[in-house]
Amino acid sequence: MVRQVSESLACLLGEELSADLDRIDVFRYAFEIILGGTIKFILTVLLSYVFGIFKTTMFFIISYIPLRHFGGGVHLSTYYRCLTVGLTMFLLLGKLAMLQVGSKFVFWAIIIVFLLGVYIIIKWAPARTAKKSIESKGKILNQKRKTFTILTLISIVNITLVKFNFINYAFASVLGILFSSFFITPYGYRAMYAIDNILNKLQGGIKNV
């Protein structure tokens, strides 16, 4: 549905701007991102509220999305797979962040995940995808700087949250950084490809039933 709506909107915009097919495809991709992200966010808000994990889930997302945006990373092969797996991950980790953990544990988690994030940014960011690849060294360096800045700001906010005893919110944010960073690495790509392969086999099995 999202793809069909995006194609329709892209064609209308293309006609209005007298755009060629390549530009229309760019419009379609942009509309897919906007519509898909909006639907995922609305569902996440509603379900996290229903399950009583709204605040921790939002803190997870606030950390996860900016790093994914600037750092790049792997995605599943279809929108609906991204929606389902992403939504499940947001809710499960929002729930995990509700665990009672000590302030010292979260403080050291902030430091360790920050250092790990810096290493990942230096080594792999921005991670390439089929539709988002940066070749210019200058642009790559600029993207690394942006990702590092976001990581640093979020980590400072997390230390402040711990200081004022908002432990679970800081913990949720640390989990957001950790998983966002993981999907920049080759290990994140392997994990997503494995999930895709499993879903392909399940889908094939269902069709053959």
Backbone bond lengths (Angstrom), bond angles and torsions (degrees), N, CA, C in turn:
res aa  C-N    CA-C-N  psi(-1)  N-CA   C-N-CA  omega(-1)  CA-C   N-CA-C  phi
1 M - - - 1.465 - - 1.526 111.65 -
2 V 1.344 116.29 -44.84 1.463 120.42 -179.22 1.529 110.56 -61.62
3 R 1.334 115.44 -42.19 1.465 119.53 -179.77 1.529 111.29 -63.96
4 Q 1.339 116.44 -43.66 1.463 120.23 -179.09 1.522 111.53 -63.92
5 V 1.341 115.58 -43.96 1.472 119.59 178.75 1.520 109.88 -63.87
6 S 1.343 116.62 -42.25 1.463 120.71 179.77 1.524 111.67 -63.29
7 E 1.329 116.57 -40.08 1.467 120.40 178.26 1.519 111.13 -63.83
8 S 1.331 116.33 -41.36 1.467 120.46 179.37 1.525 111.26 -63.86
9 L 1.326 116.40 -45.96 1.462 120.62 179.34 1.525 111.10 -64.46
10 A 1.345 116.30 -40.56 1.465 120.61 179.89 1.524 111.11 -63.97
11 C 1.332 116.85 -40.77 1.468 120.53 178.91 1.534 111.03 -65.38
12 L 1.325 115.93 -41.31 1.470 119.32 178.27 1.523 111.21 -63.26
13 L 1.331 115.53 -44.40 1.464 119.57 179.10 1.525 110.42 -66.67
14 G 1.343 116.57 -38.36 1.464 120.63 178.38 1.511 112.45 -62.47
15 E 1.321 116.35 -41.04 1.461 120.34 177.47 1.530 110.84 -64.67
16 E 1.321 115.49 -40.90 1.468 120.25 -178.93 1.526 111.32 -64.74
17 L 1.334 116.17 -36.24 1.471 120.85 -176.93 1.529 112.91 -99.77
18 S 1.321 116.50 1.87 1.478 121.85 -177.12 1.534 110.86 54.64
19 A 1.312 114.98 45.75 1.473 120.78 -176.14 1.524 110.93 -85.40
20 D 1.349 115.74 154.84 1.461 120.07 176.33 1.532 109.43 -82.82
21 L 1.338 116.17 178.15 1.459 120.63 -174.92 1.526 112.97 -64.40
22 D 1.338 116.73 -34.39 1.470 119.86 179.70 1.526 110.94 -64.65
23 R 1.333 115.98 -43.59 1.467 119.56 179.37 1.528 110.94 -67.98
24 I 1.329 117.18 -36.92 1.465 120.55 177.70 1.526 110.05 -62.39
25 D 1.345 116.66 -38.65 1.461 120.47 177.98 1.524 110.95 -65.38
26 V 1.333 116.53 -36.38 1.466 120.55 175.48 1.524 110.23 -64.30
27 F 1.335 116.65 -42.63 1.467 121.22 177.52 1.529 110.51 -60.23
28 R 1.345 115.83 -43.57 1.460 120.54 -179.28 1.524 110.54 -61.49
29 Y 1.327 116.56 -44.50 1.462 120.75 -179.84 1.530 110.79 -62.67
30 A 1.336 116.25 -40.68 1.468 120.72 179.07 1.532 110.90 -64.77
31 F 1.332 116.35 -43.71 1.460 119.74 178.32 1.522 111.48 -64.19
32 E 1.323 117.28 -37.33 1.464 121.02 177.68 1.529 110.66 -61.19
33 I 1.322 116.12 -43.87 1.471 120.65 179.97 1.533 110.34 -62.89
34 I 1.346 115.33 -46.32 1.471 120.04 -177.18 1.529 111.24 -65.37
35 L 1.344 116.24 -51.12 1.466 120.43 -178.35 1.529 111.45 -66.11
36 G 1.334 115.46 -44.94 1.459 119.34 -179.61 1.524 111.96 -62.22
37 G 1.340 116.23 -43.93 1.463 120.44 179.51 1.517 112.19 -64.75
38 T 1.328 116.22 -38.50 1.471 120.80 179.36 1.518 111.07 -64.65
39 I 1.338 116.36 -45.58 1.468 120.30 179.55 1.526 110.65 -62.57
40 K 1.344 116.66 -45.00 1.465 120.49 179.97 1.527 111.00 -61.24
41 F 1.336 116.15 -42.53 1.465 119.79 -178.56 1.529 111.06 -65.20
42 I 1.332 117.27 -44.47 1.464 121.16 -179.57 1.523 110.83 -61.69
43 L 1.337 116.49 -44.93 1.459 120.29 178.58 1.531 111.73 -63.98
44 T 1.326 116.04 -39.39 1.466 120.08 178.62 1.518 111.11 -63.19
45 V 1.328 116.61 -44.28 1.470 121.35 178.78 1.520 110.76 -60.81
46 L 1.323 116.56 -48.22 1.467 121.05 -177.22 1.526 111.65 -64.07
47 L 1.337 116.57 -49.55 1.465 120.09 -176.05 1.529 111.99 -69.79
48 S 1.331 116.91 -38.80 1.469 118.66 178.46 1.529 110.86 -65.29
49 Y 1.317 116.87 -33.95 1.473 120.48 176.87 1.523 110.25 -67.72
50 V 1.331 116.31 -43.41 1.463 121.29 179.50 1.524 110.93 -61.09
51 F 1.344 117.30 -41.27 1.469 121.81 -177.26 1.530 113.18 -86.03
52 G 1.326 117.05 0.99 1.455 120.52 176.29 1.516 114.81 73.76
53 I 1.341 116.46 27.44 1.474 120.62 -178.78 1.534 110.07 -127.25
54 F 1.316 115.88 29.86 1.466 120.28 -173.41 1.525 112.26 -60.12
55 K 1.321 117.96 -50.29 1.466 121.33 -172.37 1.528 111.80 -66.76
56 T 1.313 117.32 -46.84 1.470 119.03 -179.20 1.531 110.89 -67.04
57 T 1.325 117.11 -36.12 1.466 120.18 177.86 1.521 110.45 -65.16
58 M 1.315 117.76 -39.66 1.470 120.85 179.03 1.528 111.18 -66.35
59 F 1.336 116.80 -39.44 1.472 119.18 177.69 1.521 110.91 -66.07
60 F 1.333 116.37 -36.27 1.465 119.81 175.00 1.532 109.90 -60.46
61 I 1.325 116.58 -49.07 1.465 121.67 -176.40 1.526 111.49 -65.14
62 I 1.332 116.93 -40.49 1.467 121.28 -178.71 1.525 110.91 -59.67
63 S 1.326 116.90 -32.47 1.462 120.77 177.43 1.524 111.92 -85.90
64 Y 1.312 116.01 -37.29 1.462 121.58 -173.68 1.529 112.30 -69.64
65 I 1.318 117.58 -48.78 1.466 121.28 -170.92 1.535 113.62 -66.19
66 P 1.342 120.25 -47.89 1.477 118.27 -179.48 1.527 113.49 -60.43
67 L 1.313 117.09 -39.01 1.466 119.98 179.05 1.525 111.31 -68.40
68 R 1.326 116.50 -36.93 1.468 120.30 175.87 1.522 110.78 -66.08
69 H 1.324 115.48 -37.35 1.468 119.93 -178.15 1.525 111.00 -65.35
70 F 1.323 116.79 -47.79 1.464 120.44 -176.30 1.530 112.41 -86.66
71 G 1.328 117.03 -31.94 1.462 120.09 -176.78 1.510 114.06 -87.65
72 G 1.340 116.69 -15.97 1.454 120.17 -179.03 1.518 111.44 75.32
73 G 1.330 115.84 -161.47 1.456 120.10 178.59 1.508 112.89 134.30
74 V 1.307 114.59 175.02 1.455 122.77 -171.87 1.527 111.78 -78.55
75 H 1.334 115.76 152.44 1.456 123.05 173.51 1.520 108.79 -132.34
76 L 1.318 116.52 159.07 1.457 120.74 173.54 1.523 110.02 -73.40
77 S 1.325 115.58 167.31 1.463 119.98 -169.03 1.518 114.42 -74.98
78 T 1.333 118.72 -21.08 1.463 120.17 179.72 1.522 110.18 -130.09
79 Y 1.319 115.10 157.92 1.463 120.42 -179.99 1.521 111.39 -61.01
80 Y 1.335 117.37 -44.80 1.462 120.32 -175.33 1.520 111.88 -67.06
81 R 1.317 117.13 -31.00 1.464 119.67 174.46 1.528 110.28 -69.05
82 C 1.316 116.32 -42.94 1.474 120.36 176.91 1.525 110.54 -60.52
83 L 1.335 115.51 -42.43 1.465 120.52 -179.95 1.522 110.53 -62.31
84 T 1.327 116.75 -50.04 1.461 121.10 -175.46 1.521 111.91 -66.57
85 V 1.330 116.87 -49.96 1.466 120.83 -178.05 1.525 110.43 -68.13
86 G 1.344 116.99 -42.37 1.458 120.54 179.50 1.515 112.19 -63.21
87 L 1.320 116.36 -45.01 1.466 120.90 179.39 1.520 111.02 -62.85
88 T 1.325 116.42 -42.78 1.476 120.67 178.16 1.522 110.84 -61.87
89 M 1.333 115.91 -43.36 1.469 120.18 179.74 1.528 110.87 -63.20
90 F 1.335 117.52 -45.99 1.462 120.75 -179.74 1.527 110.91 -57.27
91 L 1.329 116.44 -46.20 1.462 120.39 -175.53 1.528 111.73 -71.13
92 L 1.329 117.21 -42.00 1.468 119.92 -179.94 1.527 111.55 -64.64
93 L 1.330 116.41 -42.09 1.467 118.89 -178.69 1.525 111.25 -76.91
94 G 1.322 116.93 -29.13 1.460 119.68 171.47 1.520 110.73 -62.65
95 K 1.338 115.56 -38.23 1.475 120.44 176.51 1.523 110.93 -69.92
96 L 1.339 116.74 -42.50 1.464 120.73 179.29 1.522 111.23 -58.95
97 A 1.319 116.51 -37.11 1.467 121.14 -178.86 1.525 112.85 -67.76
98 M 1.340 117.41 -10.54 1.467 121.35 177.93 1.534 111.90 -80.38
99 L 1.337 116.57 -10.15 1.463 119.45 179.46 1.527 110.94 -59.82
100 Q 1.314 115.46 147.56 1.452 120.44 178.06 1.525 109.53 -80.47
101 V 1.303 116.40 107.07 1.468 121.80 179.35 1.528 108.68 -123.55
102 G 1.323 115.17 154.72 1.460 120.25 -177.52 1.516 112.93 -78.91
103 S 1.315 115.96 156.99 1.465 121.07 -178.85 1.528 111.52 -65.40
104 K 1.343 117.56 -35.59 1.467 120.42 178.87 1.525 110.83 -65.19
105 F 1.328 115.67 -41.57 1.463 120.27 178.56 1.529 110.44 -59.83
106 V 1.320 116.44 -46.98 1.470 120.35 -178.53 1.525 110.73 -67.99
107 F 1.338 117.12 -39.00 1.470 120.05 179.12 1.526 110.63 -59.35
108 W 1.325 117.00 -48.31 1.466 119.67 -179.53 1.519 111.39 -70.27
109 A 1.331 116.94 -29.90 1.467 120.28 174.58 1.524 110.32 -63.69
110 I 1.340 116.47 -39.29 1.473 120.87 177.32 1.526 110.38 -60.10
111 I 1.336 116.35 -46.98 1.467 121.16 -178.00 1.530 110.91 -64.88
112 I 1.331 116.32 -47.28 1.463 120.35 -176.91 1.527 111.18 -65.63
113 V 1.332 116.95 -44.20 1.467 120.83 -179.46 1.527 110.81 -68.10
114 F 1.326 117.00 -33.79 1.467 120.51 175.27 1.528 110.55 -62.01
115 L 1.336 116.23 -49.94 1.472 120.28 -179.98 1.531 111.48 -62.74
116 L 1.326 115.77 -40.12 1.462 120.22 176.59 1.522 110.83 -62.82
117 G 1.347 115.45 -41.46 1.464 120.68 178.65 1.522 111.87 -63.01
118 V 1.333 116.96 -41.01 1.469 121.16 177.98 1.526 109.96 -60.47
119 Y 1.328 116.44 -45.21 1.474 120.78 179.20 1.533 110.68 -60.44
120 I 1.319 116.42 -44.47 1.471 121.17 -178.78 1.522 110.76 -65.13
121 I 1.331 116.71 -40.77 1.472 120.72 178.89 1.525 110.39 -62.37
122 I 1.325 116.14 -46.09 1.464 120.09 -179.36 1.529 111.32 -63.03
123 K 1.310 115.84 -41.08 1.467 120.00 -172.94 1.532 113.51 -83.99
124 W 1.354 118.47 -38.57 1.456 119.31 -169.16 1.529 116.34 -126.10
125 A 1.313 118.62 -21.40 1.475 119.32 -176.84 1.535 110.66 -77.93
126 P 1.334 117.32 146.54 1.471 127.06 -8.95 1.521 110.93 -78.97
127 A 1.324 115.87 132.57 1.463 120.96 -179.01 1.522 109.75 -70.64
128 R 1.316 116.23 140.43 1.456 120.79 -176.54 1.516 111.70 -88.72
129 T 1.334 114.93 150.81 1.460 122.14 169.92 1.517 107.39 -131.48
130 A 1.333 116.08 172.69 1.465 120.32 -179.14 1.519 111.61 -61.48
131 K 1.345 116.33 -31.33 1.462 119.67 -175.64 1.526 112.69 -106.86
132 K 1.328 116.85 -1.63 1.463 119.30 -178.56 1.517 108.37 -141.94
133 S 1.318 115.99 94.10 1.460 121.09 -178.29 1.522 109.21 -129.90
134 I 1.324 116.54 128.32 1.458 121.87 -179.86 1.521 108.50 -109.16
135 E 1.323 116.58 123.00 1.465 121.07 -177.32 1.532 112.56 -101.59
136 S 1.336 117.10 -32.79 1.462 121.26 -176.63 1.528 111.22 -66.33
137 K 1.330 116.46 129.32 1.469 120.81 178.96 1.524 111.69 -62.45
138 G 1.346 114.89 -36.41 1.461 118.77 178.69 1.518 111.85 -64.57
139 K 1.332 116.90 -42.42 1.463 121.13 179.02 1.525 111.37 -68.47
140 I 1.325 116.44 -37.43 1.462 120.48 177.92 1.525 110.41 -62.24
141 L 1.339 116.54 -45.59 1.459 121.00 179.18 1.526 111.15 -63.48
142 N 1.319 116.37 -40.78 1.464 120.94 178.93 1.526 110.87 -63.53
143 Q 1.343 115.96 -40.15 1.462 120.46 178.82 1.525 111.21 -67.01
144 K 1.328 116.28 -37.23 1.463 119.98 175.90 1.534 110.27 -62.46
145 R 1.316 116.56 -42.36 1.468 120.69 -179.71 1.529 110.99 -62.73
146 K 1.321 115.89 -43.21 1.465 120.04 179.53 1.526 110.79 -63.48
147 T 1.331 115.80 -43.71 1.464 120.10 -179.88 1.523 110.42 -64.29
148 F 1.341 116.74 -42.22 1.466 120.90 178.71 1.530 110.81 -63.38
149 T 1.335 117.02 -40.69 1.465 120.89 179.36 1.518 110.89 -61.97
150 I 1.334 116.73 -45.16 1.462 120.89 178.54 1.524 110.55 -61.85
151 L 1.328 116.65 -45.00 1.460 121.38 178.94 1.525 110.98 -59.02
152 T 1.318 116.38 -44.74 1.471 120.96 -178.87 1.523 111.62 -64.37
153 L 1.323 116.87 -46.06 1.471 120.92 -179.05 1.526 111.15 -62.29
154 I 1.336 116.55 -44.41 1.463 119.73 -179.62 1.527 110.33 -64.41
155 S 1.328 116.97 -39.78 1.472 120.63 -179.70 1.530 110.98 -65.47
156 I 1.330 117.15 -38.38 1.472 120.61 176.59 1.526 110.38 -63.87
157 V 1.323 116.11 -43.44 1.475 120.60 177.35 1.524 110.02 -60.86
158 N 1.325 117.16 -40.37 1.467 120.68 -179.27 1.528 112.07 -64.59
159 I 1.334 116.48 -40.40 1.469 119.74 176.76 1.531 109.87 -62.78
160 T 1.326 116.06 -39.25 1.472 120.60 177.14 1.527 110.88 -63.98
161 L 1.320 117.02 -40.33 1.462 120.54 178.06 1.526 110.95 -61.55
162 V 1.328 116.13 -41.74 1.466 120.28 178.54 1.526 109.77 -64.04
163 K 1.319 116.30 -42.35 1.473 120.98 -179.98 1.520 111.58 -57.63
164 F 1.337 116.47 -38.17 1.464 120.71 -179.04 1.538 112.29 -95.63
165 N 1.338 114.90 14.97 1.464 122.93 171.93 1.534 114.59 69.85
166 F 1.327 117.56 25.50 1.462 121.07 172.05 1.536 107.84 -92.88
167 I 1.324 114.64 66.23 1.457 121.57 -169.03 1.529 112.10 -64.76
168 N 1.327 116.13 -46.33 1.464 119.62 -175.91 1.529 112.21 -66.49
169 Y 1.329 116.88 -33.70 1.466 119.87 178.23 1.537 110.30 -68.29
170 A 1.334 114.59 -41.67 1.470 119.07 177.47 1.525 110.50 -64.58
171 F 1.319 116.45 -40.38 1.466 121.14 179.30 1.535 110.67 -63.32
172 A 1.331 116.84 -42.36 1.469 121.43 177.66 1.525 110.66 -60.90
173 S 1.330 115.85 -42.01 1.454 120.84 -179.89 1.529 111.62 -66.12
174 V 1.329 116.82 -39.61 1.468 121.18 177.01 1.523 110.17 -61.79
175 L 1.320 116.87 -41.87 1.463 120.64 177.25 1.529 110.79 -62.53
176 G 1.343 116.19 -37.47 1.458 120.13 176.80 1.517 112.12 -61.88
177 I 1.335 116.48 -44.12 1.467 120.98 177.39 1.524 110.52 -63.32
178 L 1.329 116.13 -45.09 1.468 121.40 -175.73 1.532 111.34 -61.16
179 F 1.319 116.88 -48.64 1.463 119.57 -176.91 1.520 111.97 -73.92
180 S 1.320 117.17 -35.17 1.458 119.48 176.12 1.522 110.56 -63.43
181 S 1.324 116.66 -41.56 1.467 121.43 178.31 1.520 111.10 -65.99
182 F 1.329 116.29 -39.21 1.466 121.15 -179.22 1.531 111.18 -58.98
183 F 1.331 117.66 -39.51 1.459 120.79 -176.90 1.527 113.10 -75.72
184 I 1.329 117.08 -6.41 1.459 120.92 172.30 1.527 110.84 -81.70
185 T 1.330 115.98 -26.46 1.465 121.32 -173.47 1.525 112.13 -82.15
186 P 1.336 117.22 163.22 1.474 120.48 174.29 1.523 112.92 -59.85
187 Y 1.331 116.63 -28.58 1.461 120.31 179.39 1.522 110.56 -68.50
188 G 1.327 116.16 -35.41 1.457 120.38 175.33 1.514 111.65 -65.43
189 Y 1.342 116.05 -39.61 1.463 120.45 176.95 1.529 110.32 -62.34
190 R 1.328 116.33 -44.25 1.466 120.16 -179.54 1.530 111.17 -62.37
191 A 1.336 115.52 -40.71 1.470 119.83 179.89 1.527 110.71 -62.94
192 M 1.331 117.03 -44.36 1.460 121.13 -179.57 1.523 111.34 -67.77
193 Y 1.325 116.89 -40.27 1.458 119.52 177.51 1.526 110.75 -63.79
194 A 1.332 116.87 -37.18 1.465 121.04 178.03 1.530 110.28 -64.07
195 I 1.337 116.23 -43.26 1.469 120.33 177.48 1.522 110.34 -62.33
196 D 1.344 116.40 -44.00 1.460 120.75 177.90 1.529 111.48 -58.36
197 N 1.331 116.71 -44.14 1.462 121.00 -179.28 1.525 111.45 -64.61
198 I 1.325 116.54 -41.22 1.463 120.66 177.70 1.525 110.48 -62.10
199 L 1.331 116.54 -45.08 1.464 120.79 179.65 1.524 111.73 -65.91
200 N 1.342 116.39 -35.11 1.473 119.97 176.32 1.527 110.86 -62.52
201 K 1.340 115.57 -42.72 1.464 120.08 -179.96 1.520 111.37 -67.03
202 L 1.348 115.43 -41.42 1.465 119.36 178.16 1.519 111.25 -63.84
203 Q 1.341 115.54 -42.73 1.454 120.61 179.09 1.526 110.83 -63.92
204 G 1.338 116.71 -41.01 1.457 120.87 177.67 1.513 111.75 -64.93
205 G 1.345 115.98 -38.93 1.459 120.40 178.35 1.513 112.96 -64.84
206 I 1.350 114.97 -39.08 1.470 119.86 179.33 1.527 110.05 -66.61
207 K 1.331 117.20 -40.32 1.459 121.23 179.97 1.528 111.69 -64.77
208 N 1.343 115.35 -31.53 1.462 119.32 -176.61 1.534 112.89 -84.75
209 V 1.338 115.22 -10.02 1.476 118.48 -179.71 1.532 109.65 -71.62
